[in-house]
Amino acid sequence: MSSPQKPPNPPPPGDDPWRGQSRASAVAEVAAPSILALCGLVTVLTTLGILVVLAAQSVQFFLKAEIGLGEFLFGTVLKPEATPPKFGILPLIWGTFLVAFGASCIALPIGLLSAIYLSEYAPRAVRAALKPTLELLAGVPTIVYGYLALLMVTPALKALLEPMGLRVDQFNALSACIVVGVMIVPLVSSLSEDVLSAVPQGLREAAYGLGATKFEVSTRVVLPAGLSGVAASFILAISRAVGETMAVVLAAGTMARFTLNPLTSVETMTTYIIQVIGGEASYGTAKYLSLFAVGLTLFAITLGLNVLSSLVLRRYREVYQ
Amino acid sequence: MSAKSAEMFRPRRRSRTLAGPLFAAACLLATLTGVVVLAVLVLAVVAAALSGVEGGPDVAGAARELYDLLARLISNRQSSDPARAGFRVGIVSSLWLLALTAAIGIPLGVGAGVFLEEYMPDGRLRRLVQTNIANLAGVPSVVYGILGLAVFARGFGYPGLALGPTLLAGALTLSLLILPTIVITTQESLRTVPPSLRQAALALGATRWQVVSGHVLPSALPGILTGMILGLSRAVGETAPLLMVGAAGSLLRAPGGPFDRYTAMPVEIYNYAKEPGQAFQPVTAGGILILVALLLSMNAVAIVIRNRYGRR
């Protein structure tokens, strides 16, 4: 944008630094905030757009498929190709939470322990080297994790479990759990570490003064003090696992069913959406429209988890002076 | 002293001194998993890329083979023959997407961040917008894909507004996807600019916009730059939203403008990865190597910029 030193229009006789505002800069003064406000408006419009699109198309889906909300939300059979087609979302929700649960079992303990290490144990130099490495991991795209599942995790599971008489499908929930779990570790560790590092030093020193060991300080003083932030990071990580798409598409396959056996294929909400869009279903059919209804459910679940996470962070935060 | 409180004051030094180092070791191991995963990932992918090659454990030869493979993958188009398949169209498309997303998403995000931080008065409305942005950051990428599909690719069902499966529709979708990242990092780095800088400029008679454009933005630039690079690297690595907005699975002609059909590097990788059997393994793995090398170097640059100039 123009600065007051530039010659205004028409050019003044001399270069007078005291001549006040030029017209161009007066225009910029008014135009800039309005343009910036429009940019801010886009963020609001994005949310509105998501809500409107998902809601409107879901209504179309319910009209087209002639099923009720209850039938959709509590239906236990998902067979869009059958006649009459069945659109029960429960198998997808089951698959989604099976993968999210398995991923959490891996990511939450590892992430928490590594957060404790980084904030309590690591010497300054080690920390300075490890932190950027972990941040770098967060930049690996999810498709790579999916490929890693196909390339390494599933063959490893087969080699490990099939001699024990367990059948491992080419696409299975367990390998999805493992790669998604590994994927969300950096999220848990970096968010938790921020909270643990923010616990005041005086608390640690008081505990040491009473004769506590480092282990006791870390687990009984620092961790409880930062518990709300750790819990918030856990919820956020679960939300990320629920919304994860490409790693699950490549690892878990597309078999919508209820199963507790993690060695078989399951279908999550995200994989269903990708499967429908990649399939032959043409625009306007009930099957095609069903992806919006599934998308709305996915959006509602992740939004609920994110809101819960920020509520936990705000409500249960220990405040230190 | 009762028996219970005596129990409480027993030192149990043995178990306490044992538990400490064990716990420390567990924490260290957990932290190292990240490093191990990164190393395993790179090694496994390199091994897969070379899986078709016969020969002994000769490092120089393997490096040459790898170089040949990557050069071939960069220059060839998609093909059903693994020996001739490559990613040229995907790479060109991804570079287009990168440029268009940068041109659309970065001004929008930085603008919104500056407005929220420097202009918008504190109040209920601002808190609402802020909460909204925080929530947008947590929306799964596939949902952005659904939004892009309905709004950009199909134009709400009005053919006049629909962009169809074009580069521009993909880039607009990715721009919205990275918007929260850029807004949040812009705001964070604006917050690190000391208020005294603003006060000094205002006291010398600068107008609000002169303060923002001439003093606040330049001193917040490293942080904003970090956010831009992180956002763009996320955009380049995304697959799911592009699949929703109609990135072509197989495309033989590279796009030449924003209204051409397109594909993307990760989308092509996805298609090769879906192929059953081992024949395409070197192709897929080589593509992953190219993508990961690009994204990790973008992220590394962002982290270096932030650590060097940020948080003074």
Chai-1 contact restraints between the chains, C-beta under 6 A:
chainA,res_idxA,chainB,res_idxB,connection_type,confidence,min_distance_angstrom,max_distance_angstrom,comment,restraint_id
A,M1,B,S213,contact,1.0,0.0,6.0,A-B,restraint_1
A,A28,B,W209,contact,1.0,0.0,6.0,A-B,restraint_2
A,E29,B,T207,contact,1.0,0.0,6.0,A-B,restraint_3
A,E29,B,W209,contact,1.0,0.0,6.0,A-B,restraint_4
A,A32,B,W209,contact,1.0,0.0,6.0,A-B,restraint_5
A,P33,B,Y119,contact,1.0,0.0,6.0,A-B,restraint_6
A,L36,B,G111,contact,1.0,0.0,6.0,A-B,restraint_7
A,L36,B,V114,contact,1.0,0.0,6.0,A-B,restraint_8
A,L36,B,F115,contact,1.0,0.0,6.0,A-B,restraint_9
A,A37,B,F115,contact,1.0,0.0,6.0,A-B,restraint_10
A,C39,B,L108,contact,1.0,0.0,6.0,A-B,restraint_11
A,C39,B,G111,contact,1.0,0.0,6.0,A-B,restraint_12
A,C39,B,A112,contact,1.0,0.0,6.0,A-B,restraint_13
A,G40,B,A112,contact,1.0,0.0,6.0,A-B,restraint_14
A,G40,B,F115,contact,1.0,0.0,6.0,A-B,restraint_15
A,G40,B,L116,contact,1.0,0.0,6.0,A-B,restraint_16
A,V42,B,L108,contact,1.0,0.0,6.0,A-B,restraint_17
A,T43,B,A112,contact,1.0,0.0,6.0,A-B,restraint_18
A,T43,B,I133,contact,1.0,0.0,6.0,A-B,restraint_19
A,T46,B,L176,contact,1.0,0.0,6.0,A-B,restraint_20
A,T47,B,N132,contact,1.0,0.0,6.0,A-B,restraint_21
A,G49,B,L147,contact,1.0,0.0,6.0,A-B,restraint_22
A,G49,B,V151,contact,1.0,0.0,6.0,A-B,restraint_23
A,I50,B,L147,contact,1.0,0.0,6.0,A-B,restraint_24
A,V53,B,L147,contact,1.0,0.0,6.0,A-B,restraint_25
A,V53,B,A150,contact,1.0,0.0,6.0,A-B,restraint_26
A,I110,B,A30,contact,1.0,0.0,6.0,A-B,restraint_27
A,I110,B,T33,contact,1.0,0.0,6.0,A-B,restraint_28
A,L113,B,A26,contact,1.0,0.0,6.0,A-B,restraint_29
A,L113,B,C27,contact,1.0,0.0,6.0,A-B,restraint_30
A,L113,B,A30,contact,1.0,0.0,6.0,A-B,restraint_31
A,S114,B,A30,contact,1.0,0.0,6.0,A-B,restraint_32
A,S114,B,T31,contact,1.0,0.0,6.0,A-B,restraint_33
A,I116,B,C27,contact,1.0,0.0,6.0,A-B,restraint_34
A,Y117,B,C27,contact,1.0,0.0,6.0,A-B,restraint_35
A,Y117,B,L28,contact,1.0,0.0,6.0,A-B,restraint_36
A,Y117,B,T31,contact,1.0,0.0,6.0,A-B,restraint_37
A,Y121,B,A24,contact,1.0,0.0,6.0,A-B,restraint_38
A,Y121,B,C27,contact,1.0,0.0,6.0,A-B,restraint_39
A,P132,B,I303,contact,1.0,0.0,6.0,A-B,restraint_40
A,T133,B,V35,contact,1.0,0.0,6.0,A-B,restraint_41
A,L134,B,G34,contact,1.0,0.0,6.0,A-B,restraint_42
A,E135,B,I303,contact,1.0,0.0,6.0,A-B,restraint_43
A,L136,B,L296,contact,1.0,0.0,6.0,A-B,restraint_44
A,L136,B,N299,contact,1.0,0.0,6.0,A-B,restraint_45
A,L137,B,G34,contact,1.0,0.0,6.0,A-B,restraint_46
A,L137,B,L38,contact,1.0,0.0,6.0,A-B,restraint_47
A,G139,B,S233,contact,1.0,0.0,6.0,A-B,restraint_48
A,G139,B,L295,contact,1.0,0.0,6.0,A-B,restraint_49
A,G139,B,N299,contact,1.0,0.0,6.0,A-B,restraint_50
A,P141,B,G237,contact,1.0,0.0,6.0,A-B,restraint_51
A,I143,B,T239,contact,1.0,0.0,6.0,A-B,restraint_52
A,I143,B,P266,contact,1.0,0.0,6.0,A-B,restraint_53
A,I143,B,I269,contact,1.0,0.0,6.0,A-B,restraint_54
A,I143,B,Y270,contact,1.0,0.0,6.0,A-B,restraint_55
A,V144,B,I288,contact,1.0,0.0,6.0,A-B,restraint_56
A,V144,B,V292,contact,1.0,0.0,6.0,A-B,restraint_57
A,Y147,B,A273,contact,1.0,0.0,6.0,A-B,restraint_58
A,Y147,B,I288,contact,1.0,0.0,6.0,A-B,restraint_59
A,L151,B,A44,contact,1.0,0.0,6.0,A-B,restraint_60
A,L151,B,A48,contact,1.0,0.0,6.0,A-B,restraint_61
A,M152,B,A44,contact,1.0,0.0,6.0,A-B,restraint_62
A,V182,B,V37,contact,1.0,0.0,6.0,A-B,restraint_63
A,T213,B,R16,contact,1.0,0.0,6.0,A-B,restraint_64
A,T213,B,G20,contact,1.0,0.0,6.0,A-B,restraint_65
A,K214,B,G20,contact,1.0,0.0,6.0,A-B,restraint_66
A,F215,B,A19,contact,1.0,0.0,6.0,A-B,restraint_67
A,F215,B,G20,contact,1.0,0.0,6.0,A-B,restraint_68
A,F215,B,F23,contact,1.0,0.0,6.0,A-B,restraint_69
A,S239,B,G138,contact,1.0,0.0,6.0,A-B,restraint_70
A,G243,B,P140,contact,1.0,0.0,6.0,A-B,restraint_71
A,T245,B,V142,contact,1.0,0.0,6.0,A-B,restraint_72
A,T245,B,A240,contact,1.0,0.0,6.0,A-B,restraint_73
A,M246,B,T239,contact,1.0,0.0,6.0,A-B,restraint_74
A,M246,B,A240,contact,1.0,0.0,6.0,A-B,restraint_75
A,L250,B,A273,contact,1.0,0.0,6.0,A-B,restraint_76
A,T270,B,V142,contact,1.0,0.0,6.0,A-B,restraint_77
A,I273,B,V142,contact,1.0,0.0,6.0,A-B,restraint_78
A,I274,B,L243,contact,1.0,0.0,6.0,A-B,restraint_79
A,I277,B,M244,contact,1.0,0.0,6.0,A-B,restraint_80
A,G295,B,V143,contact,1.0,0.0,6.0,A-B,restraint_81
A,G295,B,I146,contact,1.0,0.0,6.0,A-B,restraint_82
A,F299,B,V143,contact,1.0,0.0,6.0,A-B,restraint_83
A,T302,B,P140,contact,1.0,0.0,6.0,A-B,restraint_84
A,N306,B,N135,contact,1.0,0.0,6.0,A-B,restraint_85
A,N306,B,G138,contact,1.0,0.0,6.0,A-B,restraint_86
